[in-house]
Amino acid sequence: MSTRVILRSPFGETVTRDIADGYWADPVGAADSTLGEGYWAVPGLVDAHSHLATRDLPAPNGGYQPGVLDGAVERARDALSAGVTLLLDKGWCDKTVIDLMAAMPEAERPEIEAAAQMIAVNEGYYPDFALEIDAFEIGSVVAEQAVMGAGWVKLIGDWPRRGRGPVANFTEDQLRRAVEIAGESGSRVAIHTQAREVPSMAVAAGVHSIEHGLFLTDSDVATLAQRGGMWVPTVLRIEETIVQLGAESGGGRLLIEGLGNARRLLPAAFEAGVRILAGTDLVGTPANVASEAIKLGEYGLSNLQVVEAVTTAGFRATDRSSDFAVGAPADAVLFPEDPISDLEVLRHPTVVIRKGTVV
């Protein structure tokens, strides 16, 4: 049975495609059925900072908290049903998500790129959770993790120390070495950073994706934009962390200051060419990514930019087709209204197609 799909993009283009063995093809002859007429289509929602292994942050007192494969499978299915067709998993304490990728058929889950284990230093993250290394070992450890992962290596760039606030875990030269080594295996590097100086170090070192990054500077934005780098601000996660810490605590005040800086920078960064992406970071599950996107609108992005941030920007940033090109995976999410006109539509897709299969 042949299916034809009319794909009207909210960004102004409409194309018609047939589905052939899970990929988009030029229309040929008559189709048995047609989808998409009267709907608006994107290639999918993108959760660019996910942790499928669990629903919860590590315990503050640390301890090994392995992911549970069955739960990860359920979250992956829920994400796809919510319209997430591409998911960038930024690592855990084990390789649950790497195992998930082998266990689930592609048509039953989003396309996934993933880091394996996070990399930190002693006292540089939740205790006994990440790989705790001596910083001078970063080259060999990144090489191992790049092979173990699926396209990403995740570094914990800084972490609060008692009485000192967030402290850098690595030097700029060490970050640069990590990027070089990861690149030899075709992997990108993502870095957790909430300190003042570490975002600038990471940008100068060539890190591909800045996670949180509240203290990026105007100069950092210009440099990141030149190479089409990614910034995943995870605003909902930061707001929730402020509530957990208390707005009057030292950590809370620092994050509030950082959010103010992010609010100032986000619109200009998007206009300059930085790939601003939406990421859930355990605020709900990846199925909640529309909420993070809508929150980015509260921080200064236009409706058009919000829709790009949660759809096409993630595809382009990871070198994928964002326009239903012939030969690309037949992935599409259909909405009854233009999501640019009403961002709430992003929460309620009507049809999800993954690898040519209607979910």
C-alpha positions in Angstrom: 0.0 0.0 0.0 1.5 3.4 -1.0 1.1 6.5 1.1 1.5 10.1 -0.1 2.0 12.9 2.4 1.4 16.6 1.8 3.9 18.5 3.9 3.1 22.1 4.5 5.8 23.7 6.5 5.1 26.6 8.9 8.3 28.2 7.4 6.6 28.7 4.0 7.2 25.7 1.8 4.9 22.8 0.8 6.2 19.6 -0.7 4.5 16.3 -1.6 6.3 13.1 -0.9 5.7 9.4 -1.2 7.0 7.0 1.4 9.3 4.3 0.1 10.8 1.8 2.5 10.8 4.3 5.3 12.3 7.2 3.3 10.9 10.2 1.4 10.6 9.7 -2.3 9.3 11.8 -5.2 5.6 11.1 -6.0 5.1 8.4 -8.7 1.7 7.5 -10.1 -1.4 7.3 -7.9 -1.2 6.7 -4.2 -3.5 4.4 -2.2 -3.9 7.0 0.6 -3.0 10.6 1.3 -2.1 12.3 4.6 -1.5 15.8 5.6 -3.9 17.9 3.6 -5.0 20.8 5.7 -2.3 20.3 8.3 1.1 21.9 9.1 4.2 19.7 9.1 7.6 19.7 10.7 10.2 16.9 10.5 9.7 16.5 14.2 10.3 18.0 17.6 13.9 17.8 19.0 14.8 17.3 22.6 18.4 18.4 22.6 19.2 17.8 26.3 17.6 14.6 27.4 18.3 11.8 29.9 16.2 8.8 28.9 17.8 6.5 31.5 15.7 7.9 34.3 13.0 10.4 35.3 15.0 11.8 38.2 18.2 13.8 38.9 21.0 12.0 40.8 20.6 12.0 44.5 22.4 15.0 46.1 24.5 12.7 48.3 25.5 10.8 45.2 25.8 7.1 44.7 25.6 5.0 41.6 22.0 5.1 40.2 21.9 3.0 37.0 19.3 3.6 34.4 16.5 1.1 34.0 16.1 -0.1 30.4 12.4 -0.8 30.6 11.7 2.7 31.9 13.9 4.2 29.2 12.0 2.3 26.5 8.7 3.6 27.8 10.0 7.2 27.8 11.3 6.8 24.3 7.9 5.6 23.1 6.2 8.4 24.9 8.6 11.0 23.4 7.8 9.7 19.9 4.1 9.8 20.5 4.5 13.5 21.6 6.2 14.3 18.3 9.9 14.0 19.3 11.6 12.4 16.3 15.2 13.4 17.2 16.6 13.2 20.7 20.1 14.1 21.9 20.8 12.2 25.1 23.5 13.9 27.1 24.7 10.9 29.1 24.2 9.2 32.4 26.3 7.1 34.9 26.0 4.1 32.6 25.2 3.2 29.0 21.5 2.5 29.4 20.6 4.7 26.4 23.2 3.0 24.2 21.6 -0.3 25.1 18.2 1.1 24.3 19.3 2.0 20.8 20.2 -1.6 20.2 17.1 -3.0 21.8 14.3 -0.9 20.1 13.4 -0.8 16.4 14.1 2.6 15.0 10.4 3.1 14.0 9.3 2.7 17.6 11.6 5.4 19.0 13.0 8.8 18.1 16.3 8.9 16.2 18.9 9.1 19.0 22.4 10.5 19.4 23.8 9.9 22.8 26.7 10.3 25.1 27.5 7.3 27.3 29.0 8.1 30.7 29.4 11.7 31.8 33.0 12.8 32.6 34.0 14.8 35.6 36.8 15.0 38.2 36.9 14.2 41.9 34.3 16.4 43.7 33.3 17.7 40.3 29.8 16.4 40.2 27.3 14.3 42.2 29.6 11.9 44.3 30.3 8.5 42.7 28.1 9.2 39.7 30.1 10.4 36.7 33.4 9.0 35.6 35.8 10.8 38.0 39.1 11.2 36.3 42.3 13.1 36.8 42.0 16.0 34.4 45.3 15.2 32.6 43.7 11.9 31.6 41.0 13.6 29.6 42.3 12.6 26.2 42.3 8.9 26.8 39.0 8.9 28.6 37.3 11.0 25.9 38.6 8.5 23.3 37.0 5.6 25.2 33.7 7.4 25.7 33.5 8.5 22.1 33.7 4.9 21.0 31.2 3.8 23.6 28.7 6.6 22.8 26.7 7.4 19.8 27.9 10.7 18.5 28.5 12.6 21.7 30.8 12.9 24.7 29.5 14.8 27.8 31.8 16.8 30.1 30.8 18.3 33.4 32.6 21.6 33.0 32.1 23.0 36.5 30.5 22.1 39.8 29.9 24.0 43.1 32.4 23.5 45.9 31.4 24.4 49.4 32.0 28.1 50.1 33.4 28.7 46.6 30.5 28.3 44.2 30.9 26.7 40.8 34.5 25.8 40.1 36.0 24.7 36.7 36.8 21.0 36.4 39.1 21.4 33.4 41.4 23.9 31.8 40.8 25.4 28.4 43.6 23.4 26.9 42.1 20.2 28.4 38.7 21.1 26.8 40.4 21.7 23.5 42.1 18.3 23.7 38.7 16.7 24.4 37.2 18.3 21.3 40.2 17.1 19.2 40.1 13.6 20.4 36.3 13.3 20.2 36.5 14.6 16.6 38.8 11.8 15.6 35.9 9.4 16.2 33.3 11.7 14.6 31.8 12.7 17.9 30.7 16.1 19.3 31.3 17.4 22.8 28.7 18.8 25.1 29.5 20.6 28.3 27.5 21.3 31.5 28.4 24.7 32.7 26.8 27.1 35.2 30.0 29.0 36.3 31.0 32.4 35.1 34.2 31.7 33.3 33.7 28.2 31.9 31.3 29.0 29.0 34.0 31.3 27.5 36.6 28.6 28.0 34.4 26.0 26.3 33.6 28.2 23.3 37.3 29.1 22.8 38.1 25.4 23.0 35.6 24.6 20.2 33.1 22.7 22.3 30.1 21.9 20.1 27.2 22.3 22.5 26.9 24.5 25.6 24.5 23.1 28.1 22.9 25.7 30.4 25.6 28.3 29.7 24.0 31.1 31.6 27.2 33.2 31.6 28.0 33.2 27.9 29.2 36.6 26.8 28.5 38.7 23.7 31.9 37.7 22.4 31.2 34.0 23.0 28.0 34.3 21.1 29.8 35.8 18.1 32.3 33.0 18.1 29.7 30.2 18.6 27.6 31.7 15.8 30.5 31.6 13.4 30.7 27.9 13.6 27.0 27.2 14.0 27.5 26.0 17.5 24.7 24.9 19.8 23.4 26.4 23.0 20.8 24.5 25.0 19.8 26.8 27.9 17.4 24.4 29.7 15.5 27.3 31.2 12.9 25.1 32.9 15.6 23.1 34.6 17.4 26.3 35.8 14.1 27.7 37.2 13.4 24.5 39.0 16.9 24.4 40.5 16.4 27.9 41.8 13.3 26.8 43.6 15.2 23.8 45.0 18.1 25.9 46.2 16.1 28.8 47.4 16.1 32.2 45.6 18.0 33.8 48.5 20.7 31.2 48.6 24.1 31.9 47.1 23.5 29.3 44.4 20.0 30.6 43.7 21.2 34.2 43.4 23.9 33.1 41.0 21.4 31.3 38.8 18.9 34.2 38.8 21.7 36.5 37.6 22.6 34.0 34.9 19.0 33.7 33.7 19.0 37.5 33.4 22.1 37.3 31.2 20.5 34.5 29.2 17.3 36.5 28.7 19.5 39.4 27.3 21.5 37.2 25.0 19.1 34.6 23.6 17.4 36.7 20.9 20.7 38.2 19.7 22.4 34.8 19.7 19.6 33.3 17.6 19.8 36.1 15.1 23.6 35.8 14.9 23.4 32.1 14.0 23.8 30.2 17.2 21.7 27.0 17.2 19.4 27.7 20.2 17.8 24.4 21.0 15.2 23.2 23.4 16.1 20.5 26.0 14.1 19.0 28.9 16.9 17.9 31.2 14.7 15.8 33.4 12.0 18.5 33.8 9.3 15.9 33.0 10.3 13.5 30.2 11.3 14.3 26.6 7.6 14.4 25.8 7.7 17.7 27.7 10.0 19.4 25.2 7.2 21.7 23.9 7.0 23.3 27.3 10.7 24.2 27.2 10.3 25.6 23.8 7.4 27.8 24.9 9.5 28.9 27.9 12.2 30.1 25.4 9.5 32.4 24.0 9.2 34.0 27.5 12.9 34.6 27.4 12.7 36.7 24.2 12.5 34.4 21.2 9.8 35.1 18.7 7.2 32.5 17.9 9.0 31.7 14.6 12.3 31.3 16.5 10.7 29.1 19.2 9.3 26.7 16.5 12.7 26.6 14.8 14.5 26.0 18.2 12.4 22.9 18.8 12.2 21.6 15.2 14.5 22.5 12.3 17.4 24.0 14.2 18.2 20.6 15.8 18.1 18.8 12.5 20.4 21.4 10.9 22.8 21.5 13.8 23.3 17.7 13.5 23.6 17.7 9.8 20.2 16.3 9.0 17.6 17.3 6.4 15.1 19.7 7.8 12.9 20.0 4.7 11.7 16.5 3.9 14.4 16.0 1.3 14.1 12.9 -1.0 16.1 10.1 0.6 15.8 11.5 4.1 14.0 9.3 6.7 10.2 9.7 6.3 9.7 11.5 9.7 7.0 14.1 10.1 4.8 15.6 12.8 1.5 17.1 11.7 -0.4 19.8 13.5 -4.0 21.1 12.9 -2.9 24.7 13.1 0.2 26.7 12.3 2.4 26.4 15.5 4.0 29.8 14.7 0.6 31.4 15.2 -0.1 29.4 18.4 2.8 27.8 20.2 0.4 25.7 22.4 -0.2 23.6 19.3 3.3 22.2 19.8 2.0 20.2 22.7 -0.7 18.4 20.7 0.4 16.8 17.4 -2.3 15.2 15.4 -0.2 12.7 13.4 3.4 11.4 14.0 5.2 9.6 11.3 8.5 7.8 12.0 10.4 6.0 9.3 7.2 6.0 7.2 5.1 4.4 9.9 2.2 6.3 11.5 2.7 6.2 15.3 
